[in-house]
Amino acid sequence: MTSTCSLYRLVRSIRQSRIRVLFIVPICLFLAQCSIVKAPYTVVATTIKGSYYVVKGTYELTAGTTKIVYKVGKYTFKVVKAPMDWAFTNEDIETIDDLPPKEAIRKGRVKTAPYTVKGRRYYPMSVEKAKSYQETGTASWYGDETLRYNKGRMTANGEVFDPKQMTAAHKYLPLPTHVKVTNLENNRSIIVRVNDRGPFPSDHNASSGERIIDVSAGAAKKLGFYNKGLARVKVETIELKQEG
């Protein structure tokens, strides 16, 4: 009788264990499936730089300000507020923060606001996350085509677009943000001001949306890929410290 009871308890224990295993396996599979979902950009755990860049002058346009000039290290940046009747460099931007783009600019609701391009909604990262952003991928350049227009063009945050300046477009970084761009093919590096949105899939080349950054024509020349058109680059945010 004792051996029979022991056998019964053993069988019961095995059945309960099987139930627990069967219950755990679907959960593990579910978690494994969830883990493969990745963000379209990389945020490292901590700031990757041990040093910082000194900023000489104000680097953000404020209410009532139409022009600023400042320096980040050896780079001089000239920022001018664009007239509101100018067209955007990227005319496919449909809304910013659920507002008409220029209305969002007037209200100062651009920096990290979600926006829509050809029906697709993009969600920029927070300022805090952007501090530790880095990514490696393909860069392209844009801007020379704007020189043929009678009027100038404005960036997605309302600044005058100048293809000669060290600026760039990015889909997810707050506007503006300063990043270091390194051409991994020749090891040239520059600092650019991200003040525009892009690059996005074009009607004739959907893969263009996979590029991680669009630098100005002037920046492409500094990085050594103006004639080539594309380059493999590393993009990383830099830490800024106000002088004084």
Residue frames relative to the residue before (quaternion, step in Angstrom):
aa qw qx qy qz dx dy dz
M 1.0000 0.0000 0.0000 0.0000 0.00 0.00 0.00
T 0.6446 0.5313 -0.3163 0.4497 3.56 0.98 -0.86
S 0.6665 0.4962 -0.3015 0.4677 3.58 0.96 -0.90
T 0.6258 0.5383 -0.3376 0.4523 3.60 1.07 -0.70
C 0.6553 0.5057 -0.3054 0.4707 3.59 0.97 -0.87
S 0.6410 0.5232 -0.3238 0.4588 3.57 0.99 -0.82
L 0.6443 0.5173 -0.3139 0.4676 3.56 1.01 -0.84
Y 0.6373 0.5347 -0.3197 0.4536 3.57 1.00 -0.85
R 0.6686 0.4945 -0.3017 0.4664 3.57 0.94 -0.92
L 0.6252 0.5460 -0.3303 0.4493 3.61 1.05 -0.74
V 0.6663 0.4958 -0.2964 0.4715 3.59 0.92 -0.97
R 0.6474 0.5235 -0.3116 0.4580 3.57 0.98 -0.88
S 0.6501 0.5245 -0.3071 0.4561 3.57 0.99 -0.85
I 0.6448 0.5211 -0.3161 0.4613 3.56 1.02 -0.87
R 0.6532 0.5216 -0.3157 0.4491 3.58 0.96 -0.90
Q 0.6559 0.5042 -0.3078 0.4699 3.57 0.97 -0.87
S 0.6323 0.5302 -0.3272 0.4605 3.57 1.03 -0.78
R 0.6411 0.5242 -0.3238 0.4576 3.58 1.01 -0.85
I 0.6320 0.5294 -0.3347 0.4563 3.56 1.01 -0.81
R 0.6642 0.5004 -0.3092 0.4612 3.58 0.95 -0.90
V 0.6435 0.5211 -0.3183 0.4616 3.58 1.01 -0.82
L 0.6660 0.5001 -0.3006 0.4648 3.56 0.91 -0.94
F 0.6524 0.5160 -0.3080 0.4618 3.56 1.10 -0.69
I 0.6779 0.5025 -0.2832 0.4559 3.55 1.03 -0.85
V 0.6222 0.5872 -0.3543 0.3775 3.61 0.93 -0.85
P 0.6727 0.4792 -0.3341 0.4541 3.67 0.78 -0.84
I 0.6224 0.5368 -0.3445 0.4537 3.56 1.06 -0.76
C 0.6502 0.5152 -0.3129 0.4624 3.59 0.95 -0.89
L 0.6530 0.5081 -0.3163 0.4641 3.55 0.97 -0.85
F 0.6385 0.5337 -0.3193 0.4534 3.55 1.02 -0.86
L 0.6764 0.4866 -0.2907 0.4703 3.56 0.92 -0.94
A 0.6262 0.5357 -0.3412 0.4522 3.58 1.02 -0.73
Q 0.6523 0.5046 -0.3192 0.4668 3.57 1.02 -0.81
C 0.6500 0.5209 -0.3227 0.4494 3.57 0.98 -0.81
S 0.6574 0.5598 -0.3188 0.3909 3.58 0.96 -0.81
I 0.6405 0.5407 -0.3458 0.4218 3.61 1.12 -0.40
V 0.5271 0.6053 -0.4260 0.4175 3.60 1.25 -0.10
K 0.0678 -0.8271 0.5577 -0.0184 3.56 -0.62 1.14
A 0.4994 -0.6144 0.5144 0.3294 3.56 -1.19 0.59
P 0.5325 -0.6493 0.4341 0.3262 3.61 -1.13 0.55
Y 0.7436 0.2559 -0.2002 0.5844 3.58 1.26 0.16
T 0.4295 -0.7040 0.5110 0.2425 3.57 -1.28 0.27
V 0.0488 -0.7597 0.6477 0.0309 3.56 -0.99 0.87
V 0.2725 -0.7810 0.5401 0.1551 3.57 -0.53 1.15
A 0.6976 -0.5204 0.2986 0.3916 3.55 -1.21 0.48
T 0.8003 0.0446 -0.0022 0.5979 3.57 0.97 -0.83
T 0.6729 -0.4598 0.3656 0.4496 3.54 -1.28 0.19
I 0.3822 -0.7861 0.4472 0.1900 3.56 -0.70 1.09
K 0.6752 0.4883 -0.3046 0.4613 3.57 1.22 -0.26
G 0.3461 -0.7349 0.5416 0.2161 3.53 -1.05 0.70
S 0.7268 0.3424 -0.2142 0.5555 3.58 1.28 -0.23
Y 0.2688 -0.7537 0.5723 0.1791 3.56 -1.29 0.02
Y 0.4430 -0.6696 0.5324 0.2682 3.53 -1.36 0.28
V 0.3755 -0.7257 0.5343 0.2166 3.56 -0.90 0.96
V 0.2166 -0.7657 0.5958 0.1081 3.56 -0.93 0.98
K 0.1411 -0.7741 0.6137 0.0656 3.54 -0.85 1.01
G 0.7893 0.1962 -0.1849 0.5517 3.56 -0.26 1.30
T 0.6063 -0.5478 0.4362 0.3770 3.56 -1.33 0.29
Y 0.1825 -0.8295 0.5209 0.0853 3.58 -0.84 0.90
E 0.6909 0.3882 -0.3068 0.5271 3.60 1.23 0.34
L 0.4480 -0.6650 0.5281 0.2797 3.55 -1.01 0.85
T 0.1321 -0.7861 0.6002 0.0660 3.56 -0.91 0.93
A 0.7182 -0.4227 0.3114 0.4567 3.58 -1.27 0.17
G 0.8034 0.2420 -0.2042 0.5043 3.56 -0.80 1.03
T 0.6290 0.5102 -0.3383 0.4792 3.60 1.28 -0.20
T 0.1558 -0.8140 0.5553 0.0687 3.57 -0.85 0.97
K 0.8073 0.0833 -0.0366 0.5831 3.60 1.21 -0.37
I 0.0314 0.7767 -0.6289 0.0159 3.56 -1.05 0.80
V 0.1170 -0.7486 0.6473 0.0833 3.55 -1.25 0.54
Y 0.1112 0.7961 -0.5841 0.1127 3.58 -0.79 0.99
K 0.3177 -0.7407 0.5619 0.1863 3.54 -1.30 0.30
V 0.0937 -0.7326 0.6709 0.0665 3.52 -1.17 0.75
G 0.7932 -0.0908 0.0090 0.6021 3.55 -0.23 1.27
K 0.8004 -0.2397 0.2011 0.5114 3.57 -0.76 -1.04
Y 0.6101 0.5794 -0.3394 0.4207 3.60 1.28 -0.09
T 0.2063 -0.7688 0.5969 0.1006 3.56 -0.93 0.98
F 0.1227 -0.7987 0.5883 0.0325 3.56 -0.87 1.01
K 0.1225 -0.7672 0.6274 0.0519 3.54 -0.99 0.94
V 0.0496 -0.8140 0.5780 -0.0310 3.56 -0.58 1.20
V 0.0313 -0.7985 0.6003 -0.0326 3.56 -0.81 1.07
K 0.4308 -0.6850 0.5260 0.2617 3.55 -0.96 0.88
A 0.3731 -0.7599 0.4946 0.1966 3.57 -0.77 1.05
P 0.5429 -0.5759 0.4863 0.3703 3.60 -1.16 0.54
M 0.5147 -0.6949 0.4115 0.2878 3.58 -0.90 0.88
D 0.6260 0.5243 -0.3654 0.4469 3.62 1.18 -0.13
W 0.5014 0.6344 -0.4385 0.3921 3.60 1.26 0.07
A 0.4648 -0.6564 0.5173 0.2923 3.56 -1.18 0.59
F 0.5515 -0.6012 0.4627 0.3468 3.55 -1.28 0.38
T 0.5802 -0.5442 0.4598 0.3948 3.55 -1.24 0.39
N 0.7553 0.1980 -0.1232 0.6125 3.56 1.15 -0.69
E 0.2024 -0.8321 0.5098 0.0821 3.55 -0.19 1.29
D 0.5515 0.6194 -0.3938 0.3964 3.61 1.27 0.03
I 0.4875 0.6302 -0.4584 0.3937 3.61 1.25 -0.03
E 0.2176 -0.8272 0.5127 0.0745 3.57 -0.50 1.24
T 0.7952 -0.0392 0.0446 0.6035 3.58 0.96 -0.84
I 0.1132 -0.7285 0.6671 0.1072 3.52 -1.36 0.42
D 0.8278 -0.0408 -0.0339 0.5585 3.57 -0.64 1.14
D 0.6426 -0.5626 0.2846 0.4353 3.55 1.10 0.90
L 0.6008 0.5150 -0.3696 0.4870 3.57 1.20 0.52
P 0.5978 -0.4783 0.4530 0.4568 3.58 -1.22 0.19
P 0.6175 -0.6170 0.3261 0.3629 3.63 -0.80 0.94
K 0.7067 0.4570 -0.2886 0.4565 3.60 0.81 -0.89
E 0.5974 0.5407 -0.3600 0.4704 3.57 1.16 -0.53
A 0.6324 0.5216 -0.3244 0.4719 3.59 1.03 -0.78
I 0.6345 0.5217 -0.3253 0.4685 3.59 1.03 -0.78
R 0.6491 0.5248 -0.3179 0.4497 3.59 0.91 -0.90
K 0.7381 0.4144 -0.2158 0.4867 3.56 1.03 -0.84
G 0.4607 -0.7067 0.4335 0.3169 3.59 1.27 0.03
R 0.4994 0.6604 -0.4105 0.3820 3.58 1.10 0.70
V 0.4085 0.7375 -0.4352 0.3160 3.55 0.88 0.99
K 0.5538 0.7038 -0.3838 0.2250 3.57 0.83 -1.09
T 0.8138 -0.0003 0.0300 0.5804 3.60 0.66 -1.07
A 0.3611 0.7743 -0.4600 0.2418 3.57 1.25 0.31
P 0.4965 -0.6189 0.5059 0.3384 3.61 -1.09 0.63
Y 0.0600 -0.8006 0.5960 0.0129 3.56 -1.10 0.63
T 0.3398 -0.7495 0.5437 0.1649 3.54 -1.28 0.45
V 0.0228 -0.7710 0.6363 -0.0153 3.55 -1.01 0.94
K 0.8400 -0.1045 0.0183 0.5321 3.58 -0.63 1.17
G 0.7547 -0.4160 0.1965 0.4676 3.53 0.93 0.96
R 0.6488 0.4909 -0.3277 0.4803 3.59 1.23 -0.16
R 0.3029 -0.7700 0.5427 0.1445 3.55 -0.90 0.99
Y 0.1479 -0.7837 0.6012 0.0495 3.55 -0.91 0.99
Y 0.1861 -0.7907 0.5790 0.0705 3.56 -1.03 0.89
P 0.2799 -0.7788 0.5370 0.1634 3.62 -0.27 1.21
M 0.5322 -0.6214 0.4719 0.3285 3.56 -1.22 0.52
S 0.5972 -0.5656 0.4283 0.3742 3.56 -1.24 0.39
V 0.6520 -0.4995 0.3905 0.4159 3.56 -1.27 0.33
E 0.6447 0.5350 -0.3199 0.4425 3.58 0.99 -0.84
K 0.6782 0.4763 -0.2938 0.4763 3.60 0.90 -0.89
A 0.6304 0.5646 -0.3322 0.4166 3.55 1.04 -0.78
K 0.5629 0.6254 -0.3847 0.3794 3.59 1.14 -0.54
S 0.7864 0.2749 -0.1480 0.5330 3.59 1.09 -0.59
Y 0.3448 0.7596 -0.4792 0.2729 3.56 1.15 0.64
Q 0.1579 0.7421 -0.6483 0.0637 3.53 -1.16 0.71
E 0.0586 0.8000 -0.5925 0.0741 3.57 -1.06 0.72
T 0.1999 -0.7542 0.6150 0.1142 3.53 -1.15 0.69
G 0.3080 0.7429 -0.5441 0.2391 3.55 -0.87 0.95
T 0.6938 -0.4675 0.3555 0.4168 3.55 -1.26 -0.43
A 0.1710 -0.7598 0.6213 0.0866 3.53 -1.07 0.90
S 0.1148 -0.7406 0.6553 0.0940 3.52 -1.24 0.60
W 0.3069 -0.7395 0.5531 0.2302 3.58 -1.24 -0.08
Y 0.0774 -0.7886 0.6092 0.0315 3.57 -1.23 0.47
G 0.5172 0.7093 -0.4210 0.2284 3.54 -1.26 0.13
D 0.6316 0.5531 -0.3656 0.4019 3.61 0.89 -0.76
E 0.6077 0.5818 -0.3574 0.4056 3.59 1.10 -0.65
T 0.6042 0.5802 -0.3629 0.4082 3.62 1.16 -0.48
L 0.5615 0.6358 -0.3808 0.3680 3.59 1.18 -0.43
R 0.6575 0.5305 -0.3196 0.4290 3.60 1.14 -0.46
Y 0.5642 0.6003 -0.3923 0.4092 3.60 1.24 -0.16
N 0.5690 -0.6029 0.4382 0.3474 3.56 -1.14 0.67
K 0.7492 0.2593 -0.1484 0.5911 3.55 1.06 -0.83
G 0.5658 -0.5834 0.4507 0.3694 3.52 -1.26 0.31
R 0.4086 -0.6814 0.5453 0.2670 3.56 -1.32 -0.07
M 0.2911 -0.7566 0.5589 0.1746 3.54 -1.16 0.61
T 0.4839 -0.6475 0.5087 0.2964 3.53 -1.21 0.59
A 0.7066 -0.4851 0.3158 0.4070 3.57 -1.29 0.20
N 0.7180 0.3764 -0.2704 0.5192 3.61 1.21 -0.22
G 0.6613 -0.5840 0.2847 0.3750 3.58 1.23 0.50
E 0.5168 0.6288 -0.4279 0.3929 3.59 1.18 0.39
V 0.5709 -0.5588 0.4656 0.3809 3.56 -1.22 0.47
F 0.2859 -0.7460 0.5720 0.1858 3.57 -0.87 0.92
D 0.0123 -0.7767 0.6286 -0.0382 3.54 -0.79 1.11
P 0.3578 -0.7776 0.4708 0.2138 3.61 -0.37 1.18
K 0.6216 0.5478 -0.3450 0.4410 3.60 1.22 -0.28
Q 0.6126 0.5693 -0.3439 0.4271 3.60 1.21 -0.45
M 0.5121 -0.6346 0.4823 0.3201 3.58 -1.27 0.43
T 0.2956 0.7499 -0.5275 0.2683 3.56 0.24 1.32
A 0.1213 -0.7966 0.5890 0.0613 3.56 -1.30 0.18
A 0.3278 -0.6987 0.5977 0.2173 3.52 -1.38 0.29
H 0.0087 0.7848 -0.6180 0.0459 3.55 -1.04 0.86
K 0.4984 -0.6936 0.4331 0.2880 3.58 -0.95 0.80
Y 0.8383 0.2825 -0.0855 0.4584 3.60 0.95 -0.83
L 0.5816 0.5920 -0.3931 0.3959 3.63 1.12 -0.29
P 0.5569 -0.5814 0.4602 0.3743 3.62 -1.12 0.57
L 0.2988 -0.7489 0.5647 0.1761 3.58 -1.16 0.62
P 0.5618 -0.3578 -0.7400 0.0939 1.52 -1.28 2.17
T 0.0977 -0.7383 0.6613 0.0897 3.53 -1.39 0.32
H 0.2821 -0.7486 0.5703 0.1864 3.58 -1.08 0.63
V 0.0262 -0.8103 0.5848 -0.0279 3.55 -0.84 0.99
K 0.3755 -0.6646 0.5925 0.2574 3.49 -1.32 0.44
V 0.1072 -0.7850 0.6091 0.0351 3.57 -0.80 1.05
T 0.0794 -0.7976 0.5979 0.0067 3.56 -0.78 1.09
N 0.3231 -0.7138 0.5912 0.1911 3.54 -0.85 1.03
L 0.3024 -0.8030 0.4895 0.1555 3.58 -0.37 1.23
E 0.6080 0.5676 -0.3485 0.4321 3.57 1.27 -0.19
N 0.8045 0.1558 -0.1010 0.5643 3.60 1.20 -0.44
N 0.4461 -0.7357 0.4022 0.3130 3.58 1.41 0.05
R 0.4100 0.6805 -0.5027 0.3408 3.61 1.12 0.52
S 0.0834 -0.8043 0.5880 0.0219 3.57 -1.02 0.85
I 0.0011 0.7707 -0.6372 -0.0098 3.56 -1.22 0.63
I 0.3852 -0.6590 0.5802 0.2841 3.54 -1.36 0.18
V 0.0388 -0.7995 0.5993 0.0102 3.59 -0.88 0.91
R 0.3964 -0.6705 0.5752 0.2500 3.52 -1.30 0.48
V 0.2438 -0.7606 0.5846 0.1421 3.60 -0.62 1.10
N 0.1244 0.8190 -0.5433 0.1367 3.57 -0.42 1.23
D 0.7175 0.3840 -0.2255 0.5356 3.58 1.27 0.24
R 0.4274 -0.6927 0.5215 0.2560 3.57 -1.31 0.23
G 0.4987 0.6091 -0.5037 0.3557 3.54 -1.06 0.86
P 0.6380 -0.0388 -0.7287 -0.2458 1.54 -2.50 0.04
F 0.2707 -0.7664 0.5680 0.1289 3.56 -1.18 0.70
P 0.6321 -0.5065 0.3963 0.4323 3.59 -1.21 0.32
S 0.2592 -0.7599 0.5749 0.1578 3.58 -0.90 0.88
D 0.6677 -0.5195 0.3537 0.3991 3.57 -1.26 0.37
H 0.7600 0.3619 -0.2001 0.5013 3.59 1.06 -0.69
N 0.7858 0.1614 -0.1041 0.5879 3.61 1.29 -0.12
A 0.2139 -0.8236 0.5156 0.1004 3.56 0.09 1.32
S 0.6345 0.5622 -0.3355 0.4109 3.61 1.08 -0.67
S 0.4994 0.6583 -0.4348 0.3581 3.61 1.20 -0.25
G 0.6102 0.5695 -0.3476 0.4273 3.58 1.17 -0.47
E 0.5935 0.5758 -0.3595 0.4325 3.58 1.28 -0.25
R 0.5138 0.6259 -0.4276 0.4018 3.61 1.23 -0.21
I 0.4288 -0.7529 0.4454 0.2256 3.57 -0.93 0.85
I 0.8092 0.0457 -0.0097 0.5857 3.60 1.15 -0.44
D 0.2040 -0.7289 0.6431 0.1163 3.52 -1.26 0.67
V 0.1158 -0.8046 0.5783 0.0687 3.62 -0.41 1.12
S 0.6133 -0.5439 0.4196 0.3899 3.55 -1.26 0.36
A 0.6614 -0.4939 0.3726 0.4241 3.57 -1.25 0.33
G 0.6484 0.5272 -0.3159 0.4493 3.57 0.99 -0.83
A 0.6533 0.5027 -0.3077 0.4751 3.57 1.02 -0.80
A 0.6276 0.5394 -0.3324 0.4523 3.59 1.03 -0.78
K 0.6321 0.5234 -0.3301 0.4664 3.58 1.06 -0.73
K 0.6504 0.5100 -0.3123 0.4684 3.59 0.98 -0.84
L 0.7131 0.4497 -0.2472 0.4777 3.57 1.03 -0.82
G 0.4917 -0.7205 0.3869 0.2991 3.57 1.29 -0.09
F 0.6651 0.4842 -0.3541 0.4448 3.63 1.05 0.55
Y 0.2515 0.7983 -0.5099 0.1985 3.59 1.22 0.45
N 0.7190 0.4362 -0.2576 0.4759 3.61 0.79 -0.95
K 0.6628 0.5133 -0.2967 0.4574 3.56 1.05 -0.76
G 0.4013 -0.7530 0.4372 0.2844 3.57 1.08 -0.72
L 0.7965 0.0965 -0.0239 0.5963 3.58 1.05 -0.78
A 0.0276 0.7881 -0.6150 0.0051 3.56 -1.22 0.47
R 0.4253 -0.6516 0.5531 0.2977 3.54 -1.21 0.50
V 0.0008 -0.8345 0.5456 -0.0769 3.55 -0.63 1.16
K 0.2894 -0.6787 0.6312 0.2391 3.49 -1.41 0.16
V 0.1138 -0.7877 0.6047 0.0306 3.56 -0.87 1.01
E 0.1074 0.7932 -0.5908 0.1011 3.58 -0.84 0.98
T 0.4715 -0.6662 0.4941 0.2996 3.55 -0.97 0.82
I 0.2704 -0.7487 0.5834 0.1611 3.54 -1.21 0.58
E 0.4393 -0.6733 0.5302 0.2692 3.53 -1.19 0.58
L 0.1759 -0.7969 0.5732 0.0737 3.57 -0.80 1.03
K 0.0804 -0.7674 0.6349 0.0383 3.54 -1.11 0.80
Q 0.4336 -0.7018 0.5039 0.2560 3.56 -0.81 1.05
E 0.4962 -0.6604 0.4747 0.3038 3.57 -0.96 0.83
G 0.7492 0.3896 -0.2856 0.4532 3.57 -1.05 0.75
